[in-house]
Every structure is written in structure tokens, then in C-alpha cells.
Amino acid sequence: MEFLGWPTVLLLVCISCLLIAAWRSASRRGKEPPGPTPIPIIGNVFQLNPRNLMGSFKEISKKYGPIFTIYIGPKKAVVLYGYDIVKEALIDNGEAFSGRAILPLIEKLFKGTGILTSNGETWRQLRRFALTTLRDFGMGKKGIEERIQEEAHFLVERIRNTHEKSFNPGKFIIHAVSNIICSIVFGDRFDYEDKKYLDLIEMLEENNKYQNRIQTQEKGNSHFTVESLTRTTIDLFLAGTGTTSTTLRYGLLILLKHPEVEEKIHKEIDRVVGRDRSPCMADRSQLPYTDAVIHEIQRFIDFLPLNVPHAVTKDTMLRDYFIPKDTMIFPLLSPILQDCKEFPNPEKFDPGHFLNANGTFRKSDYFTPFSAGKRICAGEGLARMEIFLFLTSILQNFTLKPVVDRKDIDISPLITSLANMPRPYEVSFIPR
């Protein structure tokens, strides 16, 4: 056999050493989570039904367990299916799973700025800043609760002026909810007919159709650039408006379907709050049924079933599986909120899921609509306060009247790529 020459031999030796080193490294670090065999370039497209991703994940989980690997095109992702594995990752190993996976479209739009998509020290600083601002609420003399009560009053009067005519309540609700964020960011609310305010809402609904383009120079290593703070403000508007307004809109639709639930809320509010003052957060502990209904609305609608994708910040071991740094993680919320052991008949709307036998409120660790761990929604406290005060204020003053037969009301979601949305509907608000 003809001699290959020293350069070729040296190259072969180097390649062999690299392969052996890689094999030993792989052996030391352990195996990665199993999953269905992907097809080059297109990944596991044939195992994933885009119209029923949760059903697809459920079937894959039955075969491979609560932690498995899928490929979205060429991009690898690890899926966490069920309460125990999600808790183990996001809470018990919170730091390792605190990264935010960056999808190409998100990266193009957000450029890694703001609370939602940033990572590392930038994310920590911006999150701390946002939480401090929401907690301290140094703008103006009114506290957050008082501002929500004030806005609820404006919303009730606006509904009253419809004079029992049927309409889609979506616009009214999104205007009221977004005004809370406006009062935090700008220090004041807007009139519902304000042209600039309506333009702002339109831009929010278009979901970043209009983007502010700033030529900004960073000074030193500061994380508080004009761009990052602008992006954080937009994040607050999007998260603080869309999620809460959708939950309220969906909640009213569910109550239209279940008048017996609405009637029990009316009686509880009349007994505890009465008609002469506005509901307040101190009332919540005395309104266990109403509180249970609100929790059940959030559980039932399962707003973000996939959760916002995470990423591991370092090479990580989880249940003897190795997950390389920067791997995309999907800690699914839907299997937790729909867990049949924690919530019997989870496909059914039942406030009893959050009530003890004696009628007191039942807390559940499986209530995770805001996710969990270090990436839990920064505005959770604000959102929960808004949902409670807006809904109780509406039901204190009005009875909901459907425009179609209740049996024809469909409370199943319109499924989008990320979120479950309520179907369009109209309702009449009858003064009580």
C-alpha cells in the first residue's frame, strides 16, 4: 500500500484523538433525554400536530417519559411534561433553567432586550428594576389598588352607558386594563376616547407592528440603555395588557355559559361587599367562592399551554439526563393545569377544584398560569389584583345576559401558535 505521507498520517491521528475525546466526554456527561427520531432539516414535524400540540406531546410522553427531546426543524428542544419534572427543573434547579431561549423571530424583533427575552445580568437588572417599580409604585400618591378601583369605576360607568345593548366587551376591557399600566409608566390614565391612547392600543393589538427605532449608543456596560428600557416598557404593556384582558374576556364568556356560577358570585358579593362601596383586596379572603371561580377560570383557559420557552444557562443534569448549555426547554404548563389527579375532570369548568368540602378556598401548588421559578411572570401580583377587582366590580353592578341560547355558547378556545383565546361573542350587561 502506498505510503500516505506524514501530513496525512498526522491528520488521521488528530481526527482519531478528537473522536476518542468526544466519545469519552459523552460517556462522562451521560446520555441526553430520549425522543422520537428526527428527520434531517425538518425534525419531528410528522410527530407534532400543530393543531393539537398538547395531544402530540402527551403521546410522546407516554413512550419516553416526562422528559424528552424533540426537534423543531433543526433546532433541538427538551420538553418537560408534568408537575414533578417542571418543579424539579424550574424551582429545585432554578438558576440552571433560568435562561430564555431565543427564537429567530423573537431575536429579530426584540434583540435580546427587555425583561421577556433578555438573559444573564441584563435580565437580572431589568427584572429587579421592574419589580421594584411595581412594588414601590413611586409615581403619584395613589397605590396600585386604588388606581385599579378607580379604573374599575370608569369601566362600570362605561358599561352602564351601553344601556343594556349587546356588544363585544373586548375593547372596553383592554382599554381599562391597559390604563393601569399607563398609570404606572406615565403616571396617569387616559380617557377612553383619547386619540393618542386609541392609537397606542391599536399598536399593542397589532403586536409590534410599529416598532420604535432609536440610534442609541451604550455607555460603558450599563444594562439600562434607552433601547432596553424602551423594550422593557413595551414588555410591561404587552404582558400587563394582553394576558389580563384576555383572562377577563374569557372569564365573562364562561360565566355566560354557567349562570349558576354567576348567581353564586352575586350572592357572595352582596353578602360581603354590598352595593355601597367598591370591592377591595381585603375582601378576597371573605369571598372564597369568587376567588375559586377566578382561579378556575385561569386554570380552565390554560392561556399559555406551552409556556414561554426557557434555556439552560450551563451544562445540566436532570434525572440522570445530560442537557447541554443553551438547549431550548419547554416546561409545559398545560399538563400541570390539566392534571386529572389534582383536578378531577380537568376538561370541565368546576370552581370546586379550588374549594374544600367546607366551602373554604383550597390552595393548589398546581396552579401555575404564571409559570414558576426565577422566570415566573414579573407582573403576577398586579395581574391577580386586576382580575379580582375588575371582575368583582363588574359582577357587583351587572348581571350578564347572553344574546344566543346558552347551549350554543362555545367556551372551547381558539388555539393560536402560543395562546388559547376566547371565541368572539357579545353580551348585554343588565344593571342589578
WOWOSUL-V607864 format. One record per backbone hydrogen bond with DSSP energy under -1.0 kcal/mol. NH is the residue of the N-H (numbers start at 1). CO is the residue of the C=O. If there is no record, write none. Layout:
nh->[NH & NH]
co->[CO & CO]
//
This chain:
nh->[9 & 10 & 11 & 12 & 13 & 14 & 15 & 16 & 17 & 18 & 19 & 20 & 21 & 22 & 23 & 24 & 25 & 26 & 27 & 28 & 29 & 30 & 39 & 42 & 43 & 44 & 47 & 52 & 56 & 57 & 58 & 59 & 60 & 61 & 62 & 64 & 65 & 68 & 69 & 70 & 72 & 75 & 77 & 78 & 79 & 80 & 81 & 86 & 87 & 88 & 89 & 90 & 91 & 92 & 94 & 97 & 98 & 99 & 107 & 108 & 109 & 110 & 111 & 113 & 118 & 123 & 124 & 125 & 126 & 127 & 128 & 129 & 130 & 131 & 132 & 133 & 134 & 135 & 136 & 137 & 147 & 148 & 149 & 150 & 151 & 152 & 153 & 154 & 155 & 156 & 157 & 158 & 159 & 160 & 161 & 162 & 163 & 165 & 167 & 173 & 174 & 175 & 176 & 177 & 178 & 179 & 180 & 182 & 183 & 184 & 185 & 186 & 194 & 198 & 199 & 200 & 201 & 202 & 203 & 204 & 205 & 206 & 207 & 222 & 229 & 230 & 231 & 232 & 233 & 234 & 235 & 236 & 237 & 238 & 239 & 240 & 241 & 242 & 245 & 246 & 247 & 248 & 249 & 250 & 251 & 252 & 253 & 254 & 255 & 256 & 257 & 258 & 262 & 263 & 264 & 265 & 266 & 267 & 268 & 269 & 270 & 271 & 272 & 273 & 274 & 283 & 284 & 286 & 287 & 291 & 292 & 293 & 294 & 295 & 296 & 297 & 298 & 299 & 300 & 301 & 302 & 307 & 310 & 311 & 312 & 313 & 316 & 318 & 321 & 322 & 323 & 326 & 327 & 329 & 330 & 332 & 332 & 333 & 334 & 337 & 338 & 339 & 343 & 348 & 353 & 354 & 355 & 356 & 359 & 362 & 367 & 368 & 371 & 376 & 377 & 380 & 383 & 384 & 385 & 386 & 387 & 388 & 389 & 390 & 391 & 392 & 393 & 394 & 395 & 396 & 397 & 398 & 399 & 401 & 408 & 409 & 414 & 416 & 420 & 421 & 427 & 428 & 430 & 432]
co->[5 & 6 & 7 & 8 & 9 & 10 & 11 & 12 & 13 & 14 & 15 & 16 & 17 & 18 & 19 & 20 & 21 & 22 & 23 & 24 & 25 & 26 & 43 & 40 & 39 & 71 & 44 & 49 & 52 & 53 & 54 & 55 & 56 & 57 & 58 & 60 & 61 & 79 & 34 & 77 & 75 & 72 & 70 & 328 & 68 & 330 & 66 & 82 & 83 & 84 & 85 & 86 & 87 & 87 & 91 & 93 & 95 & 311 & 103 & 104 & 105 & 106 & 107 & 110 & 114 & 119 & 120 & 121 & 122 & 123 & 124 & 125 & 126 & 127 & 128 & 129 & 130 & 131 & 132 & 133 & 143 & 144 & 145 & 146 & 147 & 148 & 149 & 150 & 151 & 152 & 153 & 154 & 155 & 156 & 157 & 159 & 160 & 162 & 427 & 169 & 170 & 171 & 172 & 173 & 174 & 175 & 177 & 178 & 179 & 180 & 181 & 182 & 191 & 194 & 195 & 196 & 197 & 198 & 199 & 200 & 201 & 202 & 204 & 219 & 225 & 226 & 227 & 228 & 229 & 230 & 231 & 232 & 233 & 234 & 235 & 236 & 237 & 238 & 241 & 242 & 243 & 244 & 245 & 246 & 247 & 248 & 249 & 250 & 251 & 252 & 253 & 254 & 258 & 259 & 260 & 261 & 262 & 263 & 264 & 265 & 266 & 267 & 268 & 269 & 269 & 280 & 281 & 283 & 284 & 287 & 288 & 289 & 290 & 291 & 292 & 293 & 294 & 295 & 296 & 297 & 298 & 304 & 329 & 99 & 327 & 96 & 323 & 321 & 318 & 31 & 316 & 312 & 324 & 310 & 78 & 80 & 330 & 305 & 305 & 333 & 334 & 336 & 339 & 345 & 350 & 351 & 352 & 360 & 356 & 354 & 364 & 366 & 368 & 373 & 370 & 377 & 379 & 380 & 381 & 382 & 383 & 384 & 385 & 386 & 387 & 388 & 389 & 390 & 391 & 392 & 393 & 394 & 430 & 428 & 405 & 406 & 421 & 419 & 303 & 414 & 167 & 401 & 399 & 397]
//
